Amino acid sequence: MPEFLCQEYIAKGELVELPSPIGAREITYYLIWLPSALRQVREAHAHQTLLN
């Protein structure tokens, strides 16, 4: 998602930036999940793995 659409949610702490594992980055990505998507085991696992 573009950063300008996420600013409000980042400020509230509802979204967090995933740091780049290697050096500086040029593009920032934000991932969102609808609560209904997290009912799927694979989606929930991917979500939890990225948060950890």
Distance bins in CASP14 RR format, pairs under 12 A and 6 or more apart:
PFRMAT RR
TARGET T0000
AUTHOR 0000-0000-0000
RMODE 2
METHOD distances of the structure
MODEL  1
1 7 0 0 0 0 0 1 0 0 0 0 0
1 8 0 0 0 0 0 1 0 0 0 0 0
1 9 0 0 0 0 1 0 0 0 0 0 0
1 10 0 0 0 0 0 1 0 0 0 0 0
1 15 0 0 0 0 1 0 0 0 0 0 0
1 17 0 0 0 0 0 1 0 0 0 0 0
1 27 0 0 0 0 0 1 0 0 0 0 0
1 28 0 0 0 0 1 0 0 0 0 0 0
1 29 1 0 0 1 0 0 0 0 0 0 0
1 30 1 0 1 0 0 0 0 0 0 0 0
1 31 1 0 0 1 0 0 0 0 0 0 0
1 32 1 0 0 1 0 0 0 0 0 0 0
1 33 0 0 0 0 0 1 0 0 0 0 0
2 27 0 0 0 0 0 1 0 0 0 0 0
2 28 0 0 0 0 1 0 0 0 0 0 0
2 29 0 0 0 0 1 0 0 0 0 0 0
2 30 0 0 0 0 1 0 0 0 0 0 0
2 32 0 0 0 0 0 1 0 0 0 0 0
3 9 0 0 0 0 0 1 0 0 0 0 0
3 10 0 0 0 0 1 0 0 0 0 0 0
3 11 0 0 0 0 0 1 0 0 0 0 0
3 15 0 0 0 0 0 1 0 0 0 0 0
3 17 0 0 0 0 1 0 0 0 0 0 0
3 25 0 0 0 0 0 1 0 0 0 0 0
3 27 0 0 0 0 1 0 0 0 0 0 0
3 28 1 0 1 0 0 0 0 0 0 0 0
3 29 0 0 0 0 1 0 0 0 0 0 0
3 30 1 0 0 1 0 0 0 0 0 0 0
4 10 0 0 0 0 0 1 0 0 0 0 0
4 28 0 0 0 0 0 1 0 0 0 0 0
4 30 0 0 0 0 0 1 0 0 0 0 0
5 15 0 0 0 0 1 0 0 0 0 0 0
5 28 0 0 0 0 0 1 0 0 0 0 0
5 30 0 0 0 0 1 0 0 0 0 0 0
5 32 0 0 0 0 1 0 0 0 0 0 0
6 12 0 0 0 0 0 1 0 0 0 0 0
6 13 0 0 0 0 0 1 0 0 0 0 0
6 14 0 0 0 0 1 0 0 0 0 0 0
6 15 1 0 1 0 0 0 0 0 0 0 0
6 16 0 0 0 0 0 1 0 0 0 0 0
6 17 0 0 0 0 1 0 0 0 0 0 0
6 18 0 0 0 0 0 1 0 0 0 0 0
6 28 0 0 0 0 1 0 0 0 0 0 0
6 29 0 0 0 0 1 0 0 0 0 0 0
6 30 1 0 1 0 0 0 0 0 0 0 0
6 31 0 0 0 0 0 1 0 0 0 0 0
6 32 0 0 0 0 1 0 0 0 0 0 0
7 13 0 0 0 0 0 1 0 0 0 0 0
7 14 0 0 0 0 0 1 0 0 0 0 0
7 15 0 0 0 0 1 0 0 0 0 0 0
7 17 0 0 0 0 0 1 0 0 0 0 0
7 28 0 0 0 0 0 1 0 0 0 0 0
7 30 0 0 0 0 0 1 0 0 0 0 0
8 14 0 0 0 0 1 0 0 0 0 0 0
8 15 0 0 0 0 1 0 0 0 0 0 0
8 30 0 0 0 0 0 1 0 0 0 0 0
9 15 1 0 1 0 0 0 0 0 0 0 0
9 16 0 0 0 0 1 0 0 0 0 0 0
9 17 0 0 0 0 0 1 0 0 0 0 0
9 30 0 0 0 0 1 0 0 0 0 0 0
9 31 0 0 0 0 0 1 0 0 0 0 0
9 32 0 0 0 0 1 0 0 0 0 0 0
10 16 1 0 0 1 0 0 0 0 0 0 0
10 17 1 0 0 1 0 0 0 0 0 0 0
10 18 0 0 0 0 0 1 0 0 0 0 0
10 28 0 0 0 0 0 1 0 0 0 0 0
10 30 1 0 0 1 0 0 0 0 0 0 0
10 32 0 0 0 0 0 1 0 0 0 0 0
11 17 0 0 0 0 0 1 0 0 0 0 0
13 30 0 0 0 0 0 1 0 0 0 0 0
14 30 0 0 0 0 0 1 0 0 0 0 0
14 32 0 0 0 0 1 0 0 0 0 0 0
14 33 0 0 0 0 0 1 0 0 0 0 0
15 28 0 0 0 0 0 1 0 0 0 0 0
15 29 0 0 0 0 0 1 0 0 0 0 0
15 30 1 0 1 0 0 0 0 0 0 0 0
15 31 0 0 0 0 1 0 0 0 0 0 0
15 32 1 0 0 1 0 0 0 0 0 0 0
15 33 0 0 0 0 0 1 0 0 0 0 0
15 50 0 0 0 0 0 1 0 0 0 0 0
15 51 0 0 0 0 0 1 0 0 0 0 0
16 28 0 0 0 0 0 1 0 0 0 0 0
16 29 0 0 0 0 0 1 0 0 0 0 0
16 30 0 0 0 0 1 0 0 0 0 0 0
16 31 0 0 0 0 0 1 0 0 0 0 0
16 32 0 0 0 0 0 1 0 0 0 0 0
16 50 0 0 0 0 1 0 0 0 0 0 0
16 51 0 0 0 0 1 0 0 0 0 0 0
16 52 0 0 0 0 0 1 0 0 0 0 0
17 25 0 0 0 0 1 0 0 0 0 0 0
17 27 0 0 0 0 0 1 0 0 0 0 0
17 28 1 0 0 1 0 0 0 0 0 0 0
17 29 0 0 0 0 1 0 0 0 0 0 0
17 30 1 0 0 1 0 0 0 0 0 0 0
17 31 0 0 0 0 0 1 0 0 0 0 0
17 50 0 0 0 0 0 1 0 0 0 0 0
18 25 0 0 0 0 1 0 0 0 0 0 0
18 27 0 0 0 0 0 1 0 0 0 0 0
18 28 0 0 0 0 1 0 0 0 0 0 0
18 29 1 0 0 1 0 0 0 0 0 0 0
18 30 0 0 0 0 1 0 0 0 0 0 0
18 31 1 0 0 1 0 0 0 0 0 0 0
18 49 0 0 0 0 0 1 0 0 0 0 0
18 50 1 0 0 1 0 0 0 0 0 0 0
18 51 0 0 0 0 1 0 0 0 0 0 0
18 52 0 0 0 0 0 1 0 0 0 0 0
19 25 0 0 0 0 1 0 0 0 0 0 0
19 28 0 0 0 0 0 1 0 0 0 0 0
19 29 0 0 0 0 0 1 0 0 0 0 0
19 50 0 0 0 0 0 1 0 0 0 0 0
20 26 0 0 0 0 1 0 0 0 0 0 0
20 27 0 0 0 0 1 0 0 0 0 0 0
20 28 0 0 0 0 1 0 0 0 0 0 0
20 29 0 0 0 0 1 0 0 0 0 0 0
29 50 0 0 0 0 0 1 0 0 0 0 0
30 50 0 0 0 0 0 1 0 0 0 0 0
31 37 0 0 0 0 0 1 0 0 0 0 0
31 43 0 0 0 0 0 1 0 0 0 0 0
31 46 0 0 0 0 1 0 0 0 0 0 0
31 47 0 0 0 0 1 0 0 0 0 0 0
31 49 0 0 0 0 0 1 0 0 0 0 0
31 50 1 0 0 1 0 0 0 0 0 0 0
31 51 0 0 0 0 0 1 0 0 0 0 0
32 38 0 0 0 0 0 1 0 0 0 0 0
32 43 0 0 0 0 0 1 0 0 0 0 0
32 47 0 0 0 0 0 1 0 0 0 0 0
32 50 0 0 0 0 0 1 0 0 0 0 0
33 39 0 0 0 0 0 1 0 0 0 0 0
33 40 0 0 0 0 1 0 0 0 0 0 0
33 42 0 0 0 0 0 1 0 0 0 0 0
33 43 1 0 0 1 0 0 0 0 0 0 0
33 44 0 0 0 0 1 0 0 0 0 0 0
33 45 0 0 0 0 0 1 0 0 0 0 0
33 46 0 0 0 0 1 0 0 0 0 0 0
33 47 1 0 1 0 0 0 0 0 0 0 0
33 48 0 0 0 0 0 1 0 0 0 0 0
33 50 0 0 0 0 1 0 0 0 0 0 0
33 51 0 0 0 0 0 1 0 0 0 0 0
34 40 0 0 0 0 0 1 0 0 0 0 0
34 43 0 0 0 0 1 0 0 0 0 0 0
34 44 0 0 0 0 0 1 0 0 0 0 0
34 47 0 0 0 0 0 1 0 0 0 0 0
35 43 0 0 0 0 0 1 0 0 0 0 0
35 44 0 0 0 0 0 1 0 0 0 0 0
35 47 0 0 0 0 0 1 0 0 0 0 0
36 43 0 0 0 0 1 0 0 0 0 0 0
36 44 0 0 0 0 0 1 0 0 0 0 0
37 43 1 0 1 0 0 0 0 0 0 0 0
37 44 0 0 0 0 1 0 0 0 0 0 0
37 45 0 0 0 0 0 1 0 0 0 0 0
37 46 0 0 0 0 1 0 0 0 0 0 0
37 47 0 0 0 0 1 0 0 0 0 0 0
38 44 1 0 1 0 0 0 0 0 0 0 0
38 45 0 0 0 0 1 0 0 0 0 0 0
38 46 0 0 0 0 1 0 0 0 0 0 0
38 47 1 0 1 0 0 0 0 0 0 0 0
38 48 0 0 0 0 1 0 0 0 0 0 0
38 51 0 0 0 0 0 1 0 0 0 0 0
39 47 0 0 0 0 0 1 0 0 0 0 0
40 46 0 0 0 0 1 0 0 0 0 0 0
40 47 0 0 0 0 1 0 0 0 0 0 0
41 47 0 0 0 0 0 1 0 0 0 0 0
41 48 0 0 0 0 0 1 0 0 0 0 0
42 48 0 0 0 0 0 1 0 0 0 0 0
42 49 0 0 0 0 0 1 0 0 0 0 0
43 49 0 0 0 0 0 1 0 0 0 0 0
43 50 0 0 0 0 0 1 0 0 0 0 0
44 50 0 0 0 0 0 1 0 0 0 0 0
44 51 0 0 0 0 0 1 0 0 0 0 0
45 51 0 0 0 0 0 1 0 0 0 0 0
45 52 0 0 0 0 0 1 0 0 0 0 0
46 52 0 0 0 0 0 1 0 0 0 0 0
END
